[in-house]
């Protein structure tokens, strides 16, 4: 990946954890740099960012004090966490903790498909469409 793209990824991650940037702004900035998706591995505490040529940039997820990931996936728990973060009741680190408590092991953000797929350790999942995205 280009140095500028890597710097944008670092900056978006830093601003997200500091509560200084919204998810739509992260998507806008990363897409402008050629990133087409990213995958957050909550078990491994790492996020991988991919461009169209499958080049990857990996960043650690600094989640001190994160809960153990629940055995069962709770789609309702993920929805509640999404509502709280979208309503700015919680920030990104607390959002991650809540979806982990709801059994989420990973999520992938697909810019072109305009949705996020949240996956549980038991195979459960939730798909969250970007605002205004057409249904599949």
OpenMM code with the backbone's topology and positions (N, CA, C; nanometers):
from openmm import Vec3, app, unit

residues = "UNK UNK UNK UNK UNK UNK UNK UNK UNK UNK UNK UNK UNK UNK UNK UNK UNK UNK UNK UNK UNK UNK UNK UNK UNK UNK UNK UNK UNK UNK UNK UNK UNK UNK UNK UNK UNK UNK UNK UNK UNK UNK UNK UNK UNK UNK UNK UNK UNK UNK UNK UNK UNK UNK UNK UNK UNK UNK UNK UNK UNK UNK UNK UNK UNK UNK UNK UNK UNK UNK UNK UNK UNK UNK UNK UNK UNK UNK UNK UNK UNK UNK UNK UNK UNK UNK UNK UNK UNK UNK UNK UNK UNK UNK UNK UNK UNK UNK UNK UNK UNK UNK UNK UNK UNK UNK UNK UNK UNK UNK UNK UNK UNK UNK UNK UNK UNK UNK UNK UNK UNK UNK UNK UNK UNK UNK UNK UNK UNK UNK UNK UNK UNK UNK UNK UNK".split()
positions = [
    Vec3(0.0835, -0.1183, 0.0000),
    Vec3(0.0000, 0.0000, 0.0000),
    Vec3(0.0877, 0.1243, 0.0000),
    Vec3(0.0343, 0.2270, -0.0568),
    Vec3(0.1045, 0.3543, -0.0596),
    Vec3(0.1220, 0.4081, 0.0827),
    Vec3(0.2269, 0.4845, 0.1033),
    Vec3(0.2533, 0.5428, 0.2353),
    Vec3(0.1377, 0.6324, 0.2788),
    Vec3(0.0818, 0.7059, 0.1864),
    Vec3(-0.0306, 0.7951, 0.2197),
    Vec3(-0.1520, 0.7145, 0.2664),
    Vec3(-0.1778, 0.6011, 0.2019),
    Vec3(-0.2898, 0.5155, 0.2419),
    Vec3(-0.2659, 0.4604, 0.3820),
    Vec3(-0.1441, 0.4129, 0.4092),
    Vec3(-0.1114, 0.3608, 0.5421),
    Vec3(-0.1282, 0.4688, 0.6486),
    Vec3(-0.0885, 0.5910, 0.6165),
    Vec3(-0.1031, 0.7013, 0.7121),
    Vec3(-0.2512, 0.7326, 0.7372),
    Vec3(-0.3333, 0.7290, 0.6325),
    Vec3(-0.4773, 0.7520, 0.6485),
    Vec3(-0.5383, 0.6437, 0.7365),
    Vec3(-0.4973, 0.5193, 0.7177),
    Vec3(-0.5462, 0.4090, 0.8011),
    Vec3(-0.5095, 0.4335, 0.9470),
    Vec3(-0.3823, 0.4675, 0.9731),
    Vec3(-0.3380, 0.4954, 1.1110),
    Vec3(-0.4177, 0.6092, 1.1724),
    Vec3(-0.4364, 0.7155, 1.0941),
    Vec3(-0.5084, 0.8329, 1.1451),
    Vec3(-0.6550, 0.8002, 1.1732),
    Vec3(-0.7206, 0.7273, 1.0848),
    Vec3(-0.8607, 0.6903, 1.1073),
    Vec3(-0.8745, 0.6016, 1.2310),
    Vec3(-0.7819, 0.5084, 1.2499),
    Vec3(-0.7862, 0.4225, 1.3686),
    Vec3(-0.7683, 0.5051, 1.4951),
    Vec3(-0.6713, 0.5949, 1.4949),
    Vec3(-0.6462, 0.6795, 1.6117),
    Vec3(-0.7675, 0.7664, 1.6444),
    Vec3(-0.8235, 0.8295, 1.5420),
    Vec3(-0.9392, 0.9173, 1.5631),
    Vec3(-1.0622, 0.8386, 1.6066),
    Vec3(-1.0790, 0.7171, 1.5547),
    Vec3(-1.1925, 0.6330, 1.5947),
    Vec3(-1.1854, 0.5999, 1.7434),
    Vec3(-1.0694, 0.5556, 1.7890),
    Vec3(-1.0547, 0.5199, 1.9305),
    Vec3(-1.0652, 0.6410, 2.0217),
    Vec3(-1.0314, 0.7593, 1.9698),
    Vec3(-1.0423, 0.8819, 2.0488),
    Vec3(-1.1831, 0.9417, 2.0442),
    Vec3(-1.2710, 0.8839, 1.9620),
    Vec3(-1.4071, 0.9360, 1.9517),
    Vec3(-1.4174, 1.0651, 1.8732),
    Vec3(-1.3200, 1.0891, 1.7863),
    Vec3(-1.3144, 1.2149, 1.7126),
    Vec3(-1.3575, 1.2031, 1.5670),
    Vec3(-1.4045, 1.0841, 1.5275),
    Vec3(-1.4452, 1.0643, 1.3881),
    Vec3(-1.5593, 0.9622, 1.3866),
    Vec3(-1.6512, 0.9800, 1.2941),
    Vec3(-1.7641, 0.8874, 1.2833),
    Vec3(-1.7330, 0.7771, 1.1814),
    Vec3(-1.8076, 0.6688, 1.1893),
    Vec3(-1.7912, 0.5586, 1.0951),
    Vec3(-1.8068, 0.6043, 0.9496),
    Vec3(-1.9115, 0.6831, 0.9147),
    Vec3(-1.9224, 0.7278, 0.7744),
    Vec3(-1.7999, 0.8065, 0.7271),
    Vec3(-1.7396, 0.8839, 0.8168),
    Vec3(-1.6207, 0.9603, 0.7788),
    Vec3(-1.5012, 0.8667, 0.7594),
    Vec3(-1.4892, 0.7637, 0.8427),
    Vec3(-1.3829, 0.6646, 0.8256),
    Vec3(-1.3961, 0.5993, 0.6884),
    Vec3(-1.5164, 0.5554, 0.6550),
    Vec3(-1.5393, 0.4907, 0.5257),
    Vec3(-1.5047, 0.5862, 0.4114),
    Vec3(-1.5486, 0.7112, 0.4219),
    Vec3(-1.5205, 0.8092, 0.3171),
    Vec3(-1.3707, 0.8276, 0.2977),
    Vec3(-1.2976, 0.8465, 0.4071),
    Vec3(-1.1530, 0.8707, 0.3983),
    Vec3(-1.0781, 0.7491, 0.3443),
    Vec3(-1.1127, 0.6321, 0.3948),
    Vec3(-1.0426, 0.5120, 0.3494),
    Vec3(-1.0731, 0.4815, 0.2030),
    Vec3(-1.1987, 0.4949, 0.1637),
    Vec3(-1.2362, 0.4702, 0.0241),
    Vec3(-1.1632, 0.5667, -0.0691),
    Vec3(-1.1465, 0.6908, -0.0272),
    Vec3(-1.0762, 0.7903, -0.1088),
    Vec3(-0.9306, 0.7512, -0.1306),
    Vec3(-0.8758, 0.6687, -0.0410),
    Vec3(-0.7371, 0.6230, -0.0527),
    Vec3(-0.7250, 0.4865, -0.1206),
    Vec3(-0.8385, 0.4317, -0.1666),
    Vec3(-0.8332, 0.3058, -0.2386),
    Vec3(-0.8582, 0.1814, -0.1546),
    Vec3(-0.8871, 0.1995, -0.0263),
    Vec3(-0.9228, 0.0847, 0.0571),
    Vec3(-1.0632, 0.0419, 0.0164),
    Vec3(-1.0867, -0.0887, -0.0001),
    Vec3(-1.2206, -0.1326, -0.0389),
    Vec3(-1.2910, -0.2138, 0.0682),
    Vec3(-1.2168, -0.2606, 0.1687),
    Vec3(-1.2807, -0.3302, 0.2803),
    Vec3(-1.1808, -0.3423, 0.3938),
    Vec3(-1.2357, -0.3670, 0.5141),
    Vec3(-1.1475, -0.4028, 0.6250),
    Vec3(-1.2158, -0.5049, 0.7131),
    Vec3(-1.1312, -0.5847, 0.7806),
    Vec3(-1.1766, -0.6965, 0.8624),
    Vec3(-1.1181, -0.6805, 1.0025),
    Vec3(-1.2053, -0.6734, 1.1023),
    Vec3(-1.1611, -0.6631, 1.2414),
    Vec3(-1.1736, -0.7995, 1.3074),
    Vec3(-1.0606, -0.8554, 1.3463),
    Vec3(-1.0541, -0.9835, 1.4165),
    Vec3(-1.0500, -0.9509, 1.5656),
    Vec3(-1.1629, -0.9710, 1.6337),
    Vec3(-1.1713, -0.9347, 1.7747),
    Vec3(-1.1020, -1.0365, 1.8642),
    Vec3(-1.0846, -1.1572, 1.8171),
    Vec3(-1.0115, -1.2587, 1.8929),
    Vec3(-0.8621, -1.2252, 1.8891),
    Vec3(-0.8099, -1.2005, 1.7703),
    Vec3(-0.6690, -1.1679, 1.7516),
    Vec3(-0.6347, -1.0232, 1.7789),
    Vec3(-0.7367, -0.9397, 1.8029),
    Vec3(-0.7198, -0.7964, 1.8317),
    Vec3(-0.6393, -0.7263, 1.7227),
    Vec3(-0.6854, -0.7486, 1.5962),
    Vec3(-0.6159, -0.6915, 1.4821),
    Vec3(-0.7154, -0.6582, 1.3712),
    Vec3(-0.6910, -0.5481, 1.3020),
    Vec3(-0.7722, -0.5104, 1.1867),
    Vec3(-0.6848, -0.5135, 1.0619),
    Vec3(-0.7377, -0.5760, 0.9554),
    Vec3(-0.6679, -0.5836, 0.8274),
    Vec3(-0.7450, -0.5008, 0.7251),
    Vec3(-0.6741, -0.4136, 0.6558),
    Vec3(-0.7326, -0.3256, 0.5550),
    Vec3(-0.6840, -0.3714, 0.4184),
    Vec3(-0.7753, -0.3798, 0.3216),
    Vec3(-0.7432, -0.4321, 0.1889),
    Vec3(-0.7760, -0.3301, 0.0808),
    Vec3(-0.6885, -0.3232, -0.0198),
    Vec3(-0.7202, -0.2428, -0.1365),
    Vec3(-0.7625, -0.3352, -0.2505),
    Vec3(-0.7879, -0.2799, -0.3670),
    Vec3(-0.8411, -0.3578, -0.4801),
    Vec3(-0.7424, -0.4624, -0.5316),
    Vec3(-0.6140, -0.4452, -0.5046),
    Vec3(-0.5146, -0.5425, -0.5504),
    Vec3(-0.4797, -0.6434, -0.4412),
    Vec3(-0.5593, -0.6447, -0.3341),
    Vec3(-0.5422, -0.7368, -0.2214),
    Vec3(-0.4186, -0.7069, -0.1369),
    Vec3(-0.3609, -0.5889, -0.1544),
    Vec3(-0.2544, -0.5500, -0.0627),
    Vec3(-0.3192, -0.5249, 0.0724),
    Vec3(-0.2487, -0.5564, 0.1778),
    Vec3(-0.3064, -0.5500, 0.3109),
    Vec3(-0.2195, -0.4674, 0.4047),
    Vec3(-0.2840, -0.3971, 0.4939),
    Vec3(-0.2188, -0.3241, 0.6021),
    Vec3(-0.2860, -0.3700, 0.7298),
    Vec3(-0.2081, -0.4120, 0.8285),
    Vec3(-0.2640, -0.4619, 0.9544),
    Vec3(-0.2320, -0.3665, 1.0675),
    Vec3(-0.3310, -0.3507, 1.1558),
    Vec3(-0.3162, -0.2636, 1.2720),
    Vec3(-0.3720, -0.3353, 1.3944),
    Vec3(-0.3038, -0.3203, 1.5059),
    Vec3(-0.3512, -0.3786, 1.6314),
    Vec3(-0.4750, -0.3040, 1.6793),
    Vec3(-0.5657, -0.3771, 1.7429),
    Vec3(-0.6817, -0.3172, 1.8093),
    Vec3(-0.6473, -0.3034, 1.9569),
    Vec3(-0.6254, -0.1824, 2.0056),
    Vec3(-0.5861, -0.1642, 2.1455),
    Vec3(-0.7072, -0.1734, 2.2389),
    Vec3(-0.7411, -0.2941, 2.2773),
    Vec3(-0.8606, -0.3172, 2.3591),
    Vec3(-0.8249, -0.3701, 2.4976),
    Vec3(-0.7639, -0.2872, 2.5778),
    Vec3(-0.7331, -0.3278, 2.7135),
    Vec3(-0.8630, -0.3481, 2.7906),
    Vec3(-0.8657, -0.4503, 2.8724),
    Vec3(-0.9828, -0.4751, 2.9548),
    Vec3(-1.1054, -0.5220, 2.8788),
    Vec3(-1.0855, -0.5734, 2.7585),
    Vec3(-1.2001, -0.6212, 2.6801),
    Vec3(-1.2541, -0.7497, 2.7417),
    Vec3(-1.3849, -0.7686, 2.7333),
    Vec3(-1.4432, -0.8905, 2.7908),
    Vec3(-1.4123, -1.0125, 2.7047),
    Vec3(-1.4283, -1.1283, 2.7662),
    Vec3(-1.4210, -1.2515, 2.6877),
    Vec3(-1.5380, -1.2494, 2.5897),
    Vec3(-1.5171, -1.3073, 2.4750),
    Vec3(-1.6245, -1.3123, 2.3750),
    Vec3(-1.7253, -1.4177, 2.4185),
    Vec3(-1.8519, -1.3774, 2.4197),
    Vec3(-1.9586, -1.4669, 2.4637),
    Vec3(-1.9663, -1.5904, 2.3745),
    Vec3(-2.0058, -1.7024, 2.4339),
    Vec3(-2.0188, -1.8282, 2.3595),
    Vec3(-2.1259, -1.8196, 2.2516),
    Vec3(-2.2392, -1.7595, 2.2848),
    Vec3(-2.3514, -1.7515, 2.1908),
    Vec3(-2.3599, -1.6125, 2.1313),
    Vec3(-2.3875, -1.6078, 2.0025),
    Vec3(-2.4025, -1.4815, 1.9321),
    Vec3(-2.5417, -1.4248, 1.9582),
    Vec3(-2.5466, -1.2969, 1.9932),
    Vec3(-2.6731, -1.2277, 2.0160),
    Vec3(-2.6888, -1.1180, 1.9116),
    Vec3(-2.7716, -1.1470, 1.8106),
    Vec3(-2.7965, -1.0459, 1.7078),
    Vec3(-2.8594, -0.9219, 1.7710),
    Vec3(-2.9459, -0.9413, 1.8683),
    Vec3(-3.0080, -0.8281, 1.9373),
    Vec3(-2.9028, -0.7464, 2.0121),
    Vec3(-2.8056, -0.8129, 2.0725),
    Vec3(-2.6976, -0.7421, 2.1408),
    Vec3(-2.6159, -0.6573, 2.0444),
    Vec3(-2.5911, -0.7091, 1.9252),
    Vec3(-2.5184, -0.6326, 1.8229),
    Vec3(-2.6031, -0.5132, 1.7800),
    Vec3(-2.7314, -0.5352, 1.7574),
    Vec3(-2.8196, -0.4236, 1.7172),
    Vec3(-2.8217, -0.3140, 1.8239),
    Vec3(-2.8277, -0.3536, 1.9509),
    Vec3(-2.8291, -0.2543, 2.0586),
    Vec3(-2.6982, -0.1761, 2.0632),
    Vec3(-2.5860, -0.2448, 2.0436),
    Vec3(-2.4561, -0.1765, 2.0403),
    Vec3(-2.4489, -0.0798, 1.9222),
    Vec3(-2.5003, -0.1230, 1.8074),
    Vec3(-2.5031, -0.0360, 1.6892),
    Vec3(-2.5870, 0.0884, 1.7149),
    Vec3(-2.7037, 0.0708, 1.7750),
    Vec3(-2.7907, 0.1850, 1.8044),
    Vec3(-2.7205, 0.2818, 1.9001),
    Vec3(-2.6501, 0.2286, 1.9990),
    Vec3(-2.5818, 0.3137, 2.0965),
    Vec3(-2.4667, 0.3918, 2.0332),
    Vec3(-2.3873, 0.3266, 1.9477),
    Vec3(-2.2756, 0.3968, 1.8862),
    Vec3(-2.3245, 0.4949, 1.7795),
    Vec3(-2.4282, 0.4571, 1.7044),
    Vec3(-2.4829, 0.5480, 1.6042),
    Vec3(-2.5486, 0.6690, 1.6684),
    Vec3(-2.6060, 0.6499, 1.7867),
    Vec3(-2.6674, 0.7607, 1.8606),
    Vec3(-2.5671, 0.8389, 1.9437),
    Vec3(-2.4401, 0.8021, 1.9323),
    Vec3(-2.3294, 0.8671, 2.0033),
    Vec3(-2.3429, 0.8580, 2.1550),
    Vec3(-2.4090, 0.7518, 2.2010),
    Vec3(-2.4173, 0.7248, 2.3448),
    Vec3(-2.2880, 0.6611, 2.3947),
    Vec3(-2.2192, 0.5899, 2.3056),
    Vec3(-2.0922, 0.5249, 2.3378),
    Vec3(-1.9939, 0.5521, 2.2243),
    Vec3(-1.8664, 0.5325, 2.2538),
    Vec3(-1.7631, 0.5464, 2.1515),
    Vec3(-1.7238, 0.4115, 2.0943),
    Vec3(-1.6292, 0.4151, 2.0024),
    Vec3(-1.5860, 0.2941, 1.9330),
    Vec3(-1.5309, 0.1861, 2.0274),
    Vec3(-1.4430, 0.2197, 2.1242),
    Vec3(-1.3931, 0.1133, 2.2123),
    Vec3(-1.5059, 0.0434, 2.2893),
    Vec3(-1.6023, 0.1193, 2.3401),
    Vec3(-1.7149, 0.0581, 2.4110),
    Vec3(-1.8035, -0.0214, 2.3161),
    Vec3(-1.8168, 0.0251, 2.1938),
    Vec3(-1.8913, -0.0506, 2.0931),
    Vec3(-1.8271, -0.1878, 2.0733),
    Vec3(-1.6952, -0.1904, 2.0580),
    Vec3(-1.6262, -0.3176, 2.0398),
    Vec3(-1.6474, -0.4098, 2.1594),
    Vec3(-1.6376, -0.3543, 2.2796),
    Vec3(-1.6596, -0.4357, 2.3998),
    Vec3(-1.8014, -0.4934, 2.4019),
    Vec3(-1.8978, -0.4136, 2.3631),
    Vec3(-2.0372, -0.4610, 2.3632),
    Vec3(-2.0621, -0.5698, 2.2595),
    Vec3(-2.0049, -0.5542, 2.1404),
    Vec3(-2.0297, -0.6593, 2.0411),
    Vec3(-1.9549, -0.7877, 2.0775),
    Vec3(-1.8428, -0.7753, 2.1479),
    Vec3(-1.7734, -0.8940, 2.1976),
    Vec3(-1.8591, -0.9642, 2.3029),
    Vec3(-1.9177, -0.8854, 2.3922),
    Vec3(-2.0065, -0.9424, 2.4937),
    Vec3(-2.1291, -1.0064, 2.4289),
    Vec3(-2.1623, -0.9624, 2.3067),
    Vec3(-2.2744, -1.0194, 2.2314),
    Vec3(-2.2297, -1.1372, 2.1440),
    Vec3(-2.1066, -1.1829, 2.1621),
    Vec3(-2.0602, -1.3015, 2.0913),
    Vec3(-1.9961, -1.2780, 1.9561),
    Vec3(-1.9609, -1.1551, 1.9224),
    Vec3(-1.8992, -1.1250, 1.7929),
    Vec3(-1.7491, -1.1540, 1.7975),
    Vec3(-1.7024, -1.2370, 1.7056),
    Vec3(-1.5592, -1.2672, 1.6970),
    Vec3(-1.4901, -1.1824, 1.5913),
    Vec3(-1.5674, -1.1335, 1.4940),
    Vec3(-1.5090, -1.0549, 1.3852),
    Vec3(-1.6193, -0.9794, 1.3122),
    Vec3(-1.5775, -0.8733, 1.2444),
    Vec3(-1.6692, -0.8071, 1.1521),
    Vec3(-1.5910, -0.7571, 1.0323),
    Vec3(-1.6595, -0.7509, 0.9179),
    Vec3(-1.5979, -0.7032, 0.7950),
    Vec3(-1.6837, -0.5923, 0.7370),
    Vec3(-1.6186, -0.4834, 0.7006),
    Vec3(-1.6847, -0.3685, 0.6392),
    Vec3(-1.6566, -0.3743, 0.4891),
    Vec3(-1.7625, -0.3844, 0.4092),
    Vec3(-1.7520, -0.3909, 0.2634),
    Vec3(-1.7971, -0.2573, 0.2053),
    Vec3(-1.7030, -0.1768, 0.1562),
    Vec3(-1.7364, -0.0446, 0.1049),
    Vec3(-1.8237, -0.0531, -0.0196),
    Vec3(-1.7852, -0.1384, -0.1153),
    Vec3(-1.8620, -0.1495, -0.2392),
    Vec3(-2.0008, -0.2076, -0.2146),
    Vec3(-2.0109, -0.3066, -0.1294),
    Vec3(-2.1394, -0.3682, -0.0980),
    Vec3(-2.2224, -0.2863, -0.0004),
    Vec3(-2.1588, -0.1856, 0.0599),
    Vec3(-2.2235, -0.0919, 0.1513),
    Vec3(-2.2936, -0.1628, 0.2677),
    Vec3(-2.2174, -0.2548, 0.3300),
    Vec3(-2.2698, -0.3203, 0.4492),
    Vec3(-2.1558, -0.3726, 0.5356),
    Vec3(-2.1924, -0.4080, 0.6597),
    Vec3(-2.0987, -0.4666, 0.7553),
    Vec3(-2.1555, -0.6016, 0.7962),
    Vec3(-2.0703, -0.7024, 0.7991),
    Vec3(-2.1094, -0.8359, 0.8411),
    Vec3(-2.0440, -0.8644, 0.9756),
    Vec3(-2.1265, -0.8869, 1.0781),
    Vec3(-2.0806, -0.9222, 1.2121),
    Vec3(-2.0977, -1.0719, 1.2283),
    Vec3(-1.9922, -1.1433, 1.2710),
    Vec3(-1.9969, -1.2891, 1.2812),
    Vec3(-1.9688, -1.3352, 1.4235),
    Vec3(-2.0427, -1.4377, 1.4641),
    Vec3(-2.0266, -1.4934, 1.5971),
    Vec3(-1.9490, -1.6229, 1.5953),
    Vec3(-1.9020, -1.6628, 1.7109),
    Vec3(-1.8233, -1.7857, 1.7219),
    Vec3(-1.9068, -1.9095, 1.6956),
    Vec3(-2.0400, -1.8958, 1.7037),
    Vec3(-2.1286, -2.0102, 1.6785),
    Vec3(-2.1855, -2.0098, 1.5364),
    Vec3(-2.1338, -1.9210, 1.4512),
    Vec3(-2.1816, -1.9135, 1.3134),
    Vec3(-2.2950, -1.8153, 1.2927),
    Vec3(-2.3467, -1.7595, 1.4011),
    Vec3(-2.4503, -1.6567, 1.3879),
    Vec3(-2.3911, -1.5321, 1.3240),
    Vec3(-2.4777, -1.4518, 1.2644),
    Vec3(-2.4283, -1.3298, 1.2012),
    Vec3(-2.5381, -1.2243, 1.1948),
    Vec3(-2.4944, -1.1015, 1.1722),
    Vec3(-2.5852, -0.9895, 1.1507),
    Vec3(-2.5256, -0.9049, 1.0391),
    Vec3(-2.6104, -0.8638, 0.9441),
    Vec3(-2.5678, -0.7751, 0.8367),
    Vec3(-2.6312, -0.6383, 0.8612),
    Vec3(-2.5475, -0.5374, 0.8676),
    Vec3(-2.5932, -0.3997, 0.8878),
    Vec3(-2.5635, -0.3218, 0.7605),
    Vec3(-2.6674, -0.2756, 0.6935),
    Vec3(-2.6530, -0.1970, 0.5701),
    Vec3(-2.6147, -0.0534, 0.6035),
    Vec3(-2.5337, 0.0063, 0.5194),
    Vec3(-2.5042, 0.1481, 0.5334),
    Vec3(-2.6334, 0.2252, 0.5118),
    Vec3(-2.6493, 0.3411, 0.5734),
    Vec3(-2.7686, 0.4222, 0.5486),
    Vec3(-2.7862, 0.4484, 0.3985),
    Vec3(-2.9046, 0.4255, 0.3480),
    Vec3(-2.9358, 0.4487, 0.2076),
    Vec3(-2.8936, 0.3380, 0.1133),
    Vec3(-2.8290, 0.2333, 0.1673),
    Vec3(-2.7863, 0.1217, 0.0804),
    Vec3(-2.9066, 0.0373, 0.0424),
    Vec3(-2.9121, -0.0080, -0.0827),
    Vec3(-3.0243, -0.0922, -0.1247),
    Vec3(-3.0171, -0.2286, -0.0570),
    Vec3(-3.1318, -0.2903, -0.0310),
    Vec3(-3.1296, -0.4242, 0.0284),
    Vec3(-3.0804, -0.5258, -0.0744),
    Vec3(-3.0241, -0.6355, -0.0260),
    Vec3(-2.9783, -0.7429, -0.1162),
    Vec3(-3.0900, -0.8394, -0.1406),
] * unit.nanometer
topology = app.Topology()
chain = topology.addChain("A")
for resn in residues:
    res = topology.addResidue(resn, chain)
    for name in ("N", "CA", "C"):
        topology.addAtom(name, app.Element.getBySymbol(name[0]), res)
